[in-house]
C-alpha cells in the first residue's frame, strides 16, 4: 500500500472514531463508505498487478506501454468501481 492511501485511511479513521459532535452522521457515513472503497481497491489482485506493471513501465520509460496500462486501469476502475 502506498503512503498516500495509508494517510487517507488514518485520516478517515479519525473521522469515523471521533466521539465529539465535530462531524455529522453523514460525514461519518461518507468516511466509512470511502474507507471501504479504498480497502477494496487495495486488496484487488488484478488492480495490484496492473499497477505494478505501470510502475515497471514507468521505470523503463516505455511511453506506449504506460499509456496502454493507464487506459486499462481507467477502464477497469470505471467498470468495477463505477468511477
mmCIF file of the N, C-alpha and C atoms, coordinates in Angstrom:
data_MODEL
# 
_entry.id   MODEL 
# 
loop_
_atom_site.group_PDB 
_atom_site.id 
_atom_site.type_symbol 
_atom_site.label_atom_id 
_atom_site.label_alt_id 
_atom_site.label_comp_id 
_atom_site.label_asym_id 
_atom_site.label_entity_id 
_atom_site.label_seq_id 
_atom_site.pdbx_PDB_ins_code 
_atom_site.Cartn_x 
_atom_site.Cartn_y 
_atom_site.Cartn_z 
_atom_site.occupancy 
_atom_site.B_iso_or_equiv 
_atom_site.pdbx_formal_charge 
_atom_site.auth_seq_id 
_atom_site.auth_comp_id 
_atom_site.auth_asym_id 
_atom_site.auth_atom_id 
_atom_site.pdbx_PDB_model_num 
ATOM 1   N N  . UNK A 1 1  ? 0.857   -1.172 0.000   1.00 0.00 ? 1  UNK A N  1 
ATOM 2   C CA . UNK A 1 1  ? 0.000   0.000  0.000   1.00 0.00 ? 1  UNK A CA 1 
ATOM 3   C C  . UNK A 1 1  ? 0.900   1.230  0.000   1.00 0.00 ? 1  UNK A C  1 
ATOM 4   N N  . UNK A 1 2  ? 0.537   2.199  -0.841  1.00 0.00 ? 2  UNK A N  1 
ATOM 5   C CA . UNK A 1 2  ? 1.359   3.404  -0.888  1.00 0.00 ? 2  UNK A CA 1 
ATOM 6   C C  . UNK A 1 2  ? 1.037   4.327  0.281   1.00 0.00 ? 2  UNK A C  1 
ATOM 7   N N  . UNK A 1 3  ? 1.942   5.231  0.542   1.00 0.00 ? 3  UNK A N  1 
ATOM 8   C CA . UNK A 1 3  ? 1.823   6.091  1.720   1.00 0.00 ? 3  UNK A CA 1 
ATOM 9   C C  . UNK A 1 3  ? 0.630   7.032  1.648   1.00 0.00 ? 3  UNK A C  1 
ATOM 10  N N  . UNK A 1 4  ? 0.231   7.438  0.443   1.00 0.00 ? 4  UNK A N  1 
ATOM 11  C CA . UNK A 1 4  ? -0.914  8.343  0.345   1.00 0.00 ? 4  UNK A CA 1 
ATOM 12  C C  . UNK A 1 4  ? -2.201  7.642  0.777   1.00 0.00 ? 4  UNK A C  1 
ATOM 13  N N  . UNK A 1 5  ? -2.346  6.379  0.409   1.00 0.00 ? 5  UNK A N  1 
ATOM 14  C CA . UNK A 1 5  ? -3.533  5.620  0.835   1.00 0.00 ? 5  UNK A CA 1 
ATOM 15  C C  . UNK A 1 5  ? -3.519  5.401  2.336   1.00 0.00 ? 5  UNK A C  1 
ATOM 16  N N  . UNK A 1 6  ? -2.353  5.134  2.876   1.00 0.00 ? 6  UNK A N  1 
ATOM 17  C CA . UNK A 1 6  ? -2.236  4.926  4.314   1.00 0.00 ? 6  UNK A CA 1 
ATOM 18  C C  . UNK A 1 6  ? -2.628  6.205  5.065   1.00 0.00 ? 6  UNK A C  1 
ATOM 19  N N  . UNK A 1 7  ? -2.165  7.331  4.569   1.00 0.00 ? 7  UNK A N  1 
ATOM 20  C CA . UNK A 1 7  ? -2.506  8.618  5.195   1.00 0.00 ? 7  UNK A CA 1 
ATOM 21  C C  . UNK A 1 7  ? -4.007  8.884  5.091   1.00 0.00 ? 7  UNK A C  1 
ATOM 22  N N  . UNK A 1 8  ? -4.600  8.548  3.934   1.00 0.00 ? 8  UNK A N  1 
ATOM 23  C CA . UNK A 1 8  ? -6.049  8.721  3.759   1.00 0.00 ? 8  UNK A CA 1 
ATOM 24  C C  . UNK A 1 8  ? -6.825  7.869  4.750   1.00 0.00 ? 8  UNK A C  1 
ATOM 25  N N  . UNK A 1 9  ? -6.403  6.610  4.899   1.00 0.00 ? 9  UNK A N  1 
ATOM 26  C CA . UNK A 1 9  ? -7.100  5.707  5.816   1.00 0.00 ? 9  UNK A CA 1 
ATOM 27  C C  . UNK A 1 9  ? -6.984  6.176  7.264   1.00 0.00 ? 9  UNK A C  1 
ATOM 28  N N  . UNK A 1 10 ? -5.823  6.682  7.641   1.00 0.00 ? 10 UNK A N  1 
ATOM 29  C CA . UNK A 1 10 ? -5.645  7.191  9.002   1.00 0.00 ? 10 UNK A CA 1 
ATOM 30  C C  . UNK A 1 10 ? -6.573  8.377  9.250   1.00 0.00 ? 10 UNK A C  1 
ATOM 31  N N  . UNK A 1 11 ? -6.620  9.287  8.288   1.00 0.00 ? 11 UNK A N  1 
ATOM 32  C CA . UNK A 1 11 ? -7.474  10.464 8.430   1.00 0.00 ? 11 UNK A CA 1 
ATOM 33  C C  . UNK A 1 11 ? -8.957  10.070 8.471   1.00 0.00 ? 11 UNK A C  1 
ATOM 34  N N  . UNK A 1 12 ? -9.361  9.135  7.629   1.00 0.00 ? 12 UNK A N  1 
ATOM 35  C CA . UNK A 1 12 ? -10.754 8.694  7.613   1.00 0.00 ? 12 UNK A CA 1 
ATOM 36  C C  . UNK A 1 12 ? -11.114 7.987  8.926   1.00 0.00 ? 12 UNK A C  1 
ATOM 37  N N  . UNK A 1 13 ? -10.194 7.190  9.470   1.00 0.00 ? 13 UNK A N  1 
ATOM 38  C CA . UNK A 1 13 ? -10.468 6.517  10.738  1.00 0.00 ? 13 UNK A CA 1 
ATOM 39  C C  . UNK A 1 13 ? -10.609 7.509  11.879  1.00 0.00 ? 13 UNK A C  1 
ATOM 40  N N  . UNK A 1 14 ? -9.878  8.603  11.817  1.00 0.00 ? 14 UNK A N  1 
ATOM 41  C CA . UNK A 1 14 ? -10.034 9.641  12.834  1.00 0.00 ? 14 UNK A CA 1 
ATOM 42  C C  . UNK A 1 14 ? -11.426 10.241 12.778  1.00 0.00 ? 14 UNK A C  1 
ATOM 43  N N  . UNK A 1 15 ? -11.947 10.439 11.567  1.00 0.00 ? 15 UNK A N  1 
ATOM 44  C CA . UNK A 1 15 ? -13.306 10.975 11.415  1.00 0.00 ? 15 UNK A CA 1 
ATOM 45  C C  . UNK A 1 15 ? -14.322 9.961  11.928  1.00 0.00 ? 15 UNK A C  1 
ATOM 46  N N  . UNK A 1 16 ? -14.150 8.711  11.554  1.00 0.00 ? 16 UNK A N  1 
ATOM 47  C CA . UNK A 1 16 ? -15.108 7.664  11.944  1.00 0.00 ? 16 UNK A CA 1 
ATOM 48  C C  . UNK A 1 16 ? -15.143 7.488  13.456  1.00 0.00 ? 16 UNK A C  1 
ATOM 49  N N  . UNK A 1 17 ? -13.985 7.487  14.091  1.00 0.00 ? 17 UNK A N  1 
ATOM 50  C CA . UNK A 1 17 ? -13.901 7.186  15.517  1.00 0.00 ? 17 UNK A CA 1 
ATOM 51  C C  . UNK A 1 17 ? -14.016 8.415  16.415  1.00 0.00 ? 17 UNK A C  1 
ATOM 52  N N  . UNK A 1 18 ? -14.263 9.570  15.855  1.00 0.00 ? 18 UNK A N  1 
ATOM 53  C CA . UNK A 1 18 ? -14.385 10.793 16.650  1.00 0.00 ? 18 UNK A CA 1 
ATOM 54  C C  . UNK A 1 18 ? -15.678 10.746 17.464  1.00 0.00 ? 18 UNK A C  1 
ATOM 55  N N  . UNK A 1 19 ? -15.586 10.921 18.774  1.00 0.00 ? 19 UNK A N  1 
ATOM 56  C CA . UNK A 1 19 ? -16.746 10.814 19.656  1.00 0.00 ? 19 UNK A CA 1 
ATOM 57  C C  . UNK A 1 19 ? -17.423 12.160 19.918  1.00 0.00 ? 19 UNK A C  1 
ATOM 58  N N  . UNK A 1 20 ? -16.822 13.242 19.465  1.00 0.00 ? 20 UNK A N  1 
ATOM 59  C CA . UNK A 1 20 ? -17.429 14.554 19.672  1.00 0.00 ? 20 UNK A CA 1 
ATOM 60  C C  . UNK A 1 20 ? -18.465 14.819 18.585  1.00 0.00 ? 20 UNK A C  1 
ATOM 61  N N  . UNK A 1 21 ? -19.102 15.961 18.674  1.00 0.00 ? 21 UNK A N  1 
ATOM 62  C CA . UNK A 1 21 ? -20.101 16.334 17.660  1.00 0.00 ? 21 UNK A CA 1 
ATOM 63  C C  . UNK A 1 21 ? -19.469 17.135 16.529  1.00 0.00 ? 21 UNK A C  1 
ATOM 64  N N  . UNK A 1 22 ? -18.181 16.968 16.352  1.00 0.00 ? 22 UNK A N  1 
ATOM 65  C CA . UNK A 1 22 ? -17.457 17.714 15.323  1.00 0.00 ? 22 UNK A CA 1 
ATOM 66  C C  . UNK A 1 22 ? -17.901 17.311 13.918  1.00 0.00 ? 22 UNK A C  1 
ATOM 67  N N  . UNK A 1 23 ? -18.207 16.023 13.727  1.00 0.00 ? 23 UNK A N  1 
ATOM 68  C CA . UNK A 1 23 ? -18.619 15.512 12.415  1.00 0.00 ? 23 UNK A CA 1 
ATOM 69  C C  . UNK A 1 23 ? -20.066 15.038 12.483  1.00 0.00 ? 23 UNK A C  1 
ATOM 70  N N  . UNK A 1 24 ? -20.808 15.293 11.420  1.00 0.00 ? 24 UNK A N  1 
ATOM 71  C CA . UNK A 1 24 ? -22.200 14.864 11.365  1.00 0.00 ? 24 UNK A CA 1 
ATOM 72  C C  . UNK A 1 24 ? -22.267 13.372 11.048  1.00 0.00 ? 24 UNK A C  1 
ATOM 73  N N  . UNK A 1 25 ? -23.446 12.820 11.184  1.00 0.00 ? 25 UNK A N  1 
ATOM 74  C CA . UNK A 1 25 ? -23.681 11.414 10.866  1.00 0.00 ? 25 UNK A CA 1 
ATOM 75  C C  . UNK A 1 25 ? -23.337 11.146 9.399   1.00 0.00 ? 25 UNK A C  1 
ATOM 76  N N  . UNK A 1 26 ? -23.713 12.077 8.527   1.00 0.00 ? 26 UNK A N  1 
ATOM 77  C CA . UNK A 1 26 ? -23.490 11.877 7.095   1.00 0.00 ? 26 UNK A CA 1 
ATOM 78  C C  . UNK A 1 26 ? -22.002 11.937 6.740   1.00 0.00 ? 26 UNK A C  1 
ATOM 79  N N  . UNK A 1 27 ? -21.246 12.776 7.428   1.00 0.00 ? 27 UNK A N  1 
ATOM 80  C CA . UNK A 1 27 ? -19.808 12.832 7.193   1.00 0.00 ? 27 UNK A CA 1 
ATOM 81  C C  . UNK A 1 27 ? -19.135 11.540 7.635   1.00 0.00 ? 27 UNK A C  1 
ATOM 82  N N  . UNK A 1 28 ? -19.565 11.001 8.766   1.00 0.00 ? 28 UNK A N  1 
ATOM 83  C CA . UNK A 1 28 ? -19.002 9.732  9.239   1.00 0.00 ? 28 UNK A CA 1 
ATOM 84  C C  . UNK A 1 28 ? -19.395 8.590  8.304   1.00 0.00 ? 28 UNK A C  1 
ATOM 85  N N  . UNK A 1 29 ? -20.614 8.629  7.815   1.00 0.00 ? 29 UNK A N  1 
ATOM 86  C CA . UNK A 1 29 ? -21.086 7.600  6.896   1.00 0.00 ? 29 UNK A CA 1 
ATOM 87  C C  . UNK A 1 29 ? -20.283 7.648  5.590   1.00 0.00 ? 29 UNK A C  1 
ATOM 88  N N  . UNK A 1 30 ? -20.045 8.861  5.098   1.00 0.00 ? 30 UNK A N  1 
ATOM 89  C CA . UNK A 1 30 ? -19.247 9.026  3.886   1.00 0.00 ? 30 UNK A CA 1 
ATOM 90  C C  . UNK A 1 30 ? -17.818 8.531  4.114   1.00 0.00 ? 30 UNK A C  1 
ATOM 91  N N  . UNK A 1 31 ? -17.274 8.794  5.293   1.00 0.00 ? 31 UNK A N  1 
ATOM 92  C CA . UNK A 1 31 ? -15.922 8.335  5.620   1.00 0.00 ? 31 UNK A CA 1 
ATOM 93  C C  . UNK A 1 31 ? -15.857 6.810  5.655   1.00 0.00 ? 31 UNK A C  1 
ATOM 94  N N  . UNK A 1 32 ? -16.878 6.163  6.216   1.00 0.00 ? 32 UNK A N  1 
ATOM 95  C CA . UNK A 1 32 ? -16.919 4.694  6.240   1.00 0.00 ? 32 UNK A CA 1 
ATOM 96  C C  . UNK A 1 32 ? -17.005 4.124  4.822   1.00 0.00 ? 32 UNK A C  1 
ATOM 97  N N  . UNK A 1 33 ? -17.837 4.745  3.992   1.00 0.00 ? 33 UNK A N  1 
ATOM 98  C CA . UNK A 1 33 ? -18.002 4.283  2.616   1.00 0.00 ? 33 UNK A CA 1 
ATOM 99  C C  . UNK A 1 33 ? -16.697 4.444  1.821   1.00 0.00 ? 33 UNK A C  1 
ATOM 100 N N  . UNK A 1 34 ? -16.021 5.571  2.019   1.00 0.00 ? 34 UNK A N  1 
ATOM 101 C CA . UNK A 1 34 ? -14.760 5.818  1.332   1.00 0.00 ? 34 UNK A CA 1 
ATOM 102 C C  . UNK A 1 34 ? -13.683 4.848  1.802   1.00 0.00 ? 34 UNK A C  1 
ATOM 103 N N  . UNK A 1 35 ? -13.634 4.586  3.103   1.00 0.00 ? 35 UNK A N  1 
ATOM 104 C CA . UNK A 1 35 ? -12.675 3.619  3.646   1.00 0.00 ? 35 UNK A CA 1 
ATOM 105 C C  . UNK A 1 35 ? -12.907 2.246  3.020   1.00 0.00 ? 35 UNK A C  1 
ATOM 106 N N  . UNK A 1 36 ? -14.150 1.858  2.904   1.00 0.00 ? 36 UNK A N  1 
ATOM 107 C CA . UNK A 1 36 ? -14.478 0.572  2.310   1.00 0.00 ? 36 UNK A CA 1 
ATOM 108 C C  . UNK A 1 36 ? -14.012 0.497  0.854   1.00 0.00 ? 36 UNK A C  1 
ATOM 109 N N  . UNK A 1 37 ? -14.214 1.567  0.088   1.00 0.00 ? 37 UNK A N  1 
ATOM 110 C CA . UNK A 1 37 ? -13.790 1.580  -1.313  1.00 0.00 ? 37 UNK A CA 1 
ATOM 111 C C  . UNK A 1 37 ? -12.279 1.491  -1.437  1.00 0.00 ? 37 UNK A C  1 
ATOM 112 N N  . UNK A 1 38 ? -11.567 2.210  -0.579  1.00 0.00 ? 38 UNK A N  1 
ATOM 113 C CA . UNK A 1 38 ? -10.102 2.172  -0.616  1.00 0.00 ? 38 UNK A CA 1 
ATOM 114 C C  . UNK A 1 38 ? -9.599  0.769  -0.290  1.00 0.00 ? 38 UNK A C  1 
ATOM 115 N N  . UNK A 1 39 ? -10.175 0.145  0.726   1.00 0.00 ? 39 UNK A N  1 
ATOM 116 C CA . UNK A 1 39 ? -9.742  -1.198 1.115   1.00 0.00 ? 39 UNK A CA 1 
ATOM 117 C C  . UNK A 1 39 ? -10.038 -2.219 0.021   1.00 0.00 ? 39 UNK A C  1 
ATOM 118 N N  . UNK A 1 40 ? -11.166 -2.082 -0.669  1.00 0.00 ? 40 UNK A N  1 
ATOM 119 C CA . UNK A 1 40 ? -11.475 -2.984 -1.779  1.00 0.00 ? 40 UNK A CA 1 
ATOM 120 C C  . UNK A 1 40 ? -10.420 -2.859 -2.868  1.00 0.00 ? 40 UNK A C  1 
ATOM 121 N N  . UNK A 1 41 ? -10.025 -1.625 -3.178  1.00 0.00 ? 41 UNK A N  1 
ATOM 122 C CA . UNK A 1 41 ? -9.028  -1.410 -4.225  1.00 0.00 ? 41 UNK A CA 1 
ATOM 123 C C  . UNK A 1 41 ? -7.662  -1.930 -3.806  1.00 0.00 ? 41 UNK A C  1 
ATOM 124 N N  . UNK A 1 42 ? -7.319  -1.783 -2.546  1.00 0.00 ? 42 UNK A N  1 
ATOM 125 C CA . UNK A 1 42 ? -6.019  -2.248 -2.065  1.00 0.00 ? 42 UNK A CA 1 
ATOM 126 C C  . UNK A 1 42 ? -5.908  -3.768 -2.179  1.00 0.00 ? 42 UNK A C  1 
ATOM 127 N N  . UNK A 1 43 ? -6.994  -4.476 -1.937  1.00 0.00 ? 43 UNK A N  1 
ATOM 128 C CA . UNK A 1 43 ? -6.964  -5.942 -1.925  1.00 0.00 ? 43 UNK A CA 1 
ATOM 129 C C  . UNK A 1 43 ? -7.346  -6.573 -3.258  1.00 0.00 ? 43 UNK A C  1 
ATOM 130 N N  . UNK A 1 44 ? -7.574  -5.765 -4.286  1.00 0.00 ? 44 UNK A N  1 
ATOM 131 C CA . UNK A 1 44 ? -7.923  -6.281 -5.608  1.00 0.00 ? 44 UNK A CA 1 
ATOM 132 C C  . UNK A 1 44 ? -6.650  -6.766 -6.311  1.00 0.00 ? 44 UNK A C  1 
ATOM 133 N N  . UNK A 1 45 ? -6.512  -8.080 -6.559  1.00 0.00 ? 45 UNK A N  1 
ATOM 134 C CA . UNK A 1 45 ? -5.269  -8.605 -7.138  1.00 0.00 ? 45 UNK A CA 1 
ATOM 135 C C  . UNK A 1 45 ? -5.002  -8.104 -8.557  1.00 0.00 ? 45 UNK A C  1 
ATOM 136 N N  . UNK A 1 46 ? -6.044  -7.980 -9.383  1.00 0.00 ? 46 UNK A N  1 
ATOM 137 C CA . UNK A 1 46 ? -5.840  -7.501 -10.752 1.00 0.00 ? 46 UNK A CA 1 
ATOM 138 C C  . UNK A 1 46 ? -5.333  -6.064 -10.740 1.00 0.00 ? 46 UNK A C  1 
ATOM 139 N N  . UNK A 1 47 ? -5.921  -5.250 -9.891  1.00 0.00 ? 47 UNK A N  1 
ATOM 140 C CA . UNK A 1 47 ? -5.514  -3.854 -9.789  1.00 0.00 ? 47 UNK A CA 1 
ATOM 141 C C  . UNK A 1 47 ? -4.076  -3.739 -9.290  1.00 0.00 ? 47 UNK A C  1 
ATOM 142 N N  . UNK A 1 48 ? -3.722  -4.574 -8.327  1.00 0.00 ? 48 UNK A N  1 
ATOM 143 C CA . UNK A 1 48 ? -2.355  -4.589 -7.796  1.00 0.00 ? 48 UNK A CA 1 
ATOM 144 C C  . UNK A 1 48 ? -1.341  -4.936 -8.891  1.00 0.00 ? 48 UNK A C  1 
ATOM 145 N N  . UNK A 1 49 ? -1.630  -6.003 -9.631  1.00 0.00 ? 49 UNK A N  1 
ATOM 146 C CA . UNK A 1 49 ? -0.716  -6.437 -10.685 1.00 0.00 ? 49 UNK A CA 1 
ATOM 147 C C  . UNK A 1 49 ? -0.591  -5.390 -11.788 1.00 0.00 ? 49 UNK A C  1 
ATOM 148 N N  . UNK A 1 50 ? -1.697  -4.792 -12.153 1.00 0.00 ? 50 UNK A N  1 
ATOM 149 C CA . UNK A 1 50 ? -1.678  -3.779 -13.209 1.00 0.00 ? 50 UNK A CA 1 
ATOM 150 C C  . UNK A 1 50 ? -0.901  -2.546 -12.768 1.00 0.00 ? 50 UNK A C  1 
ATOM 151 N N  . UNK A 1 51 ? -1.061  -2.155 -11.524 1.00 0.00 ? 51 UNK A N  1 
ATOM 152 C CA . UNK A 1 51 ? -0.288  -1.018 -11.019 1.00 0.00 ? 51 UNK A CA 1 
ATOM 153 C C  . UNK A 1 51 ? 1.206   -1.324 -10.995 1.00 0.00 ? 51 UNK A C  1 
ATOM 154 N N  . UNK A 1 52 ? 1.555   -2.553 -10.648 1.00 0.00 ? 52 UNK A N  1 
ATOM 155 C CA . UNK A 1 52 ? 2.976   -2.930 -10.665 1.00 0.00 ? 52 UNK A CA 1 
ATOM 156 C C  . UNK A 1 52 ? 3.525   -2.893 -12.090 1.00 0.00 ? 52 UNK A C  1 
ATOM 157 N N  . UNK A 1 53 ? 2.722   -3.328 -13.062 1.00 0.00 ? 53 UNK A N  1 
ATOM 158 C CA . UNK A 1 53 ? 3.135   -3.233 -14.467 1.00 0.00 ? 53 UNK A CA 1 
ATOM 159 C C  . UNK A 1 53 ? 3.338   -1.780 -14.866 1.00 0.00 ? 53 UNK A C  1 
ATOM 160 N N  . UNK A 1 54 ? 2.473   -0.905 -14.386 1.00 0.00 ? 54 UNK A N  1 
ATOM 161 C CA . UNK A 1 54 ? 2.600   0.519  -14.684 1.00 0.00 ? 54 UNK A CA 1 
ATOM 162 C C  . UNK A 1 54 ? 3.877   1.098  -14.081 1.00 0.00 ? 54 UNK A C  1 
ATOM 163 N N  . UNK A 1 55 ? 4.190   0.690  -12.863 1.00 0.00 ? 55 UNK A N  1 
ATOM 164 C CA . UNK A 1 55 ? 5.429   1.153  -12.218 1.00 0.00 ? 55 UNK A CA 1 
ATOM 165 C C  . UNK A 1 55 ? 6.649   0.685  -13.007 1.00 0.00 ? 55 UNK A C  1 
ATOM 166 N N  . UNK A 1 56 ? 6.637   -0.589 -13.417 1.00 0.00 ? 56 UNK A N  1 
ATOM 167 C CA . UNK A 1 56 ? 7.771   -1.106 -14.193 1.00 0.00 ? 56 UNK A CA 1 
ATOM 168 C C  . UNK A 1 56 ? 7.903   -0.393 -15.539 1.00 0.00 ? 56 UNK A C  1 
ATOM 169 N N  . UNK A 1 57 ? 6.779   -0.126 -16.199 1.00 0.00 ? 57 UNK A N  1 
ATOM 170 C CA . UNK A 1 57 ? 6.819   0.583  -17.484 1.00 0.00 ? 57 UNK A CA 1 
ATOM 171 C C  . UNK A 1 57 ? 7.327   2.015  -17.303 1.00 0.00 ? 57 UNK A C  1 
ATOM 172 N N  . UNK A 1 58 ? 6.952   2.638  -16.195 1.00 0.00 ? 58 UNK A N  1 
ATOM 173 C CA . UNK A 1 58 ? 7.423   3.994  -15.924 1.00 0.00 ? 58 UNK A CA 1 
ATOM 174 C C  . UNK A 1 58 ? 8.923   4.002  -15.684 1.00 0.00 ? 58 UNK A C  1 
ATOM 175 N N  . UNK A 1 59 ? 9.409   3.035  -14.938 1.00 0.00 ? 59 UNK A N  1 
ATOM 176 C CA . UNK A 1 59 ? 10.851  2.953  -14.685 1.00 0.00 ? 59 UNK A CA 1 
ATOM 177 C C  . UNK A 1 59 ? 11.623  2.676  -15.976 1.00 0.00 ? 59 UNK A C  1 
ATOM 178 N N  . UNK A 1 60 ? 11.012  1.914  -16.886 1.00 0.00 ? 60 UNK A N  1 
ATOM 179 C CA . UNK A 1 60 ? 11.656  1.606  -18.162 1.00 0.00 ? 60 UNK A CA 1 
ATOM 180 C C  . UNK A 1 60 ? 11.467  2.732  -19.177 1.00 0.00 ? 60 UNK A C  1 
ATOM 181 N N  . UNK A 1 61 ? 10.646  3.713  -18.821 1.00 0.00 ? 61 UNK A N  1 
ATOM 182 C CA . UNK A 1 61 ? 10.388  4.875  -19.673 1.00 0.00 ? 61 UNK A CA 1 
ATOM 183 C C  . UNK A 1 61 ? 9.727   4.473  -20.996 1.00 0.00 ? 61 UNK A C  1 
ATOM 184 N N  . UNK A 1 62 ? 8.842   3.489  -20.938 1.00 0.00 ? 62 UNK A N  1 
ATOM 185 C CA . UNK A 1 62 ? 8.128   2.988  -22.108 1.00 0.00 ? 62 UNK A CA 1 
ATOM 186 C C  . UNK A 1 62 ? 6.785   3.714  -22.217 1.00 0.00 ? 62 UNK A C  1 
ATOM 187 N N  . UNK A 1 63 ? 6.754   4.786  -22.987 1.00 0.00 ? 63 UNK A N  1 
ATOM 188 C CA . UNK A 1 63 ? 5.586   5.667  -23.069 1.00 0.00 ? 63 UNK A CA 1 
ATOM 189 C C  . UNK A 1 63 ? 4.362   4.937  -23.632 1.00 0.00 ? 63 UNK A C  1 
ATOM 190 N N  . UNK A 1 64 ? 4.543   4.142  -24.665 1.00 0.00 ? 64 UNK A N  1 
ATOM 191 C CA . UNK A 1 64 ? 3.415   3.427  -25.273 1.00 0.00 ? 64 UNK A CA 1 
ATOM 192 C C  . UNK A 1 64 ? 2.772   2.475  -24.265 1.00 0.00 ? 64 UNK A C  1 
ATOM 193 N N  . UNK A 1 65 ? 3.611   1.753  -23.539 1.00 0.00 ? 65 UNK A N  1 
ATOM 194 C CA . UNK A 1 65 ? 3.088   0.806  -22.537 1.00 0.00 ? 65 UNK A CA 1 
ATOM 195 C C  . UNK A 1 65 ? 2.420   1.549  -21.386 1.00 0.00 ? 65 UNK A C  1 
ATOM 196 N N  . UNK A 1 66 ? 2.986   2.674  -20.984 1.00 0.00 ? 66 UNK A N  1 
ATOM 197 C CA . UNK A 1 66 ? 2.393   3.482  -19.904 1.00 0.00 ? 66 UNK A CA 1 
ATOM 198 C C  . UNK A 1 66 ? 0.984   3.917  -20.294 1.00 0.00 ? 66 UNK A C  1 
ATOM 199 N N  . UNK A 1 67 ? 0.833   4.413  -21.529 1.00 0.00 ? 67 UNK A N  1 
ATOM 200 C CA . UNK A 1 67 ? -0.490  4.855  -21.996 1.00 0.00 ? 67 UNK A CA 1 
ATOM 201 C C  . UNK A 1 67 ? -1.469  3.693  -22.069 1.00 0.00 ? 67 UNK A C  1 
ATOM 202 N N  . UNK A 1 68 ? -1.001  2.551  -22.548 1.00 0.00 ? 68 UNK A N  1 
ATOM 203 C CA . UNK A 1 68 ? -1.853  1.360  -22.661 1.00 0.00 ? 68 UNK A CA 1 
ATOM 204 C C  . UNK A 1 68 ? -2.328  0.894  -21.282 1.00 0.00 ? 68 UNK A C  1 
ATOM 205 N N  . UNK A 1 69 ? -1.408  0.821  -20.330 1.00 0.00 ? 69 UNK A N  1 
ATOM 206 C CA . UNK A 1 69 ? -1.758  0.365  -18.982 1.00 0.00 ? 69 UNK A CA 1 
ATOM 207 C C  . UNK A 1 69 ? -2.659  1.374  -18.287 1.00 0.00 ? 69 UNK A C  1 
ATOM 208 N N  . UNK A 1 70 ? -2.391  2.655  -18.474 1.00 0.00 ? 70 UNK A N  1 
ATOM 209 C CA . UNK A 1 70 ? -3.225  3.699  -17.862 1.00 0.00 ? 70 UNK A CA 1 
ATOM 210 C C  . UNK A 1 70 ? -4.656  3.606  -18.365 1.00 0.00 ? 70 UNK A C  1 
ATOM 211 N N  . UNK A 1 71 ? -4.813  3.415  -19.670 1.00 0.00 ? 71 UNK A N  1 
ATOM 212 C CA . UNK A 1 71 ? -6.156  3.258  -20.235 1.00 0.00 ? 71 UNK A CA 1 
ATOM 213 C C  . UNK A 1 71 ? -6.847  2.019  -19.681 1.00 0.00 ? 71 UNK A C  1 
ATOM 214 N N  . UNK A 1 72 ? -6.091  0.928  -19.557 1.00 0.00 ? 72 UNK A N  1 
ATOM 215 C CA . UNK A 1 72 ? -6.635  -0.307 -18.998 1.00 0.00 ? 72 UNK A CA 1 
ATOM 216 C C  . UNK A 1 72 ? -7.094  -0.099 -17.558 1.00 0.00 ? 72 UNK A C  1 
ATOM 217 N N  . UNK A 1 73 ? -6.274  0.599  -16.764 1.00 0.00 ? 73 UNK A N  1 
ATOM 218 C CA . UNK A 1 73 ? -6.631  0.878  -15.368 1.00 0.00 ? 73 UNK A CA 1 
ATOM 219 C C  . UNK A 1 73 ? -7.894  1.729  -15.274 1.00 0.00 ? 73 UNK A C  1 
ATOM 220 N N  . UNK A 1 74 ? -7.971  2.767  -16.080 1.00 0.00 ? 74 UNK A N  1 
ATOM 221 C CA . UNK A 1 74 ? -9.149  3.633  -16.049 1.00 0.00 ? 74 UNK A CA 1 
ATOM 222 C C  . UNK A 1 74 ? -10.410 2.865  -16.421 1.00 0.00 ? 74 UNK A C  1 
ATOM 223 N N  . UNK A 1 75 ? -10.323 2.048  -17.451 1.00 0.00 ? 75 UNK A N  1 
ATOM 224 C CA . UNK A 1 75 ? -11.483 1.266  -17.885 1.00 0.00 ? 75 UNK A CA 1 
ATOM 225 C C  . UNK A 1 75 ? -11.888 0.245  -16.820 1.00 0.00 ? 75 UNK A C  1 
ATOM 226 N N  . UNK A 1 76 ? -10.913 -0.435 -16.229 1.00 0.00 ? 76 UNK A N  1 
ATOM 227 C CA . UNK A 1 76 ? -11.205 -1.430 -15.198 1.00 0.00 ? 76 UNK A CA 1 
ATOM 228 C C  . UNK A 1 76 ? -11.860 -0.779 -13.975 1.00 0.00 ? 76 UNK A C  1 
ATOM 229 N N  . UNK A 1 77 ? -11.312 0.351  -13.519 1.00 0.00 ? 77 UNK A N  1 
ATOM 230 C CA . UNK A 1 77 ? -11.884 1.027  -12.361 1.00 0.00 ? 77 UNK A CA 1 
ATOM 231 C C  . UNK A 1 77 ? -13.285 1.544  -12.660 1.00 0.00 ? 77 UNK A C  1 
ATOM 232 N N  . UNK A 1 78 ? -13.493 2.032  -13.887 1.00 0.00 ? 78 UNK A N  1 
ATOM 233 C CA . UNK A 1 78 ? -14.822 2.509  -14.256 1.00 0.00 ? 78 UNK A CA 1 
ATOM 234 C C  . UNK A 1 78 ? -15.838 1.371  -14.254 1.00 0.00 ? 78 UNK A C  1 
ATOM 235 N N  . UNK A 1 79 ? -15.441 0.224  -14.821 1.00 0.00 ? 79 UNK A N  1 
ATOM 236 C CA . UNK A 1 79 ? -16.360 -0.923 -14.878 1.00 0.00 ? 79 UNK A CA 1 
ATOM 237 C C  . UNK A 1 79 ? -16.580 -1.539 -13.491 1.00 0.00 ? 79 UNK A C  1 
ATOM 238 N N  . UNK A 1 80 ? -15.510 -1.665 -12.724 1.00 0.00 ? 80 UNK A N  1 
ATOM 239 C CA . UNK A 1 80 ? -15.578 -2.385 -11.455 1.00 0.00 ? 80 UNK A CA 1 
ATOM 240 C C  . UNK A 1 80 ? -16.094 -1.526 -10.313 1.00 0.00 ? 80 UNK A C  1 
ATOM 241 N N  . UNK A 1 81 ? -15.605 -0.311 -10.215 1.00 0.00 ? 81 UNK A N  1 
ATOM 242 C CA . UNK A 1 81 ? -15.908 0.526  -9.048  1.00 0.00 ? 81 UNK A CA 1 
ATOM 243 C C  . UNK A 1 81 ? -16.811 1.705  -9.388  1.00 0.00 ? 81 UNK A C  1 
ATOM 244 N N  . UNK A 1 82 ? -17.197 1.847  -10.637 1.00 0.00 ? 82 UNK A N  1 
ATOM 245 C CA . UNK A 1 82 ? -18.114 2.909  -11.018 1.00 0.00 ? 82 UNK A CA 1 
ATOM 246 C C  . UNK A 1 82 ? -17.526 4.295  -10.904 1.00 0.00 ? 82 UNK A C  1 
ATOM 247 N N  . UNK A 1 83 ? -16.249 4.434  -11.193 1.00 0.00 ? 83 UNK A N  1 
ATOM 248 C CA . UNK A 1 83 ? -15.604 5.749  -11.090 1.00 0.00 ? 83 UNK A CA 1 
ATOM 249 C C  . UNK A 1 83 ? -15.608 6.469  -12.406 1.00 0.00 ? 83 UNK A C  1 
# 
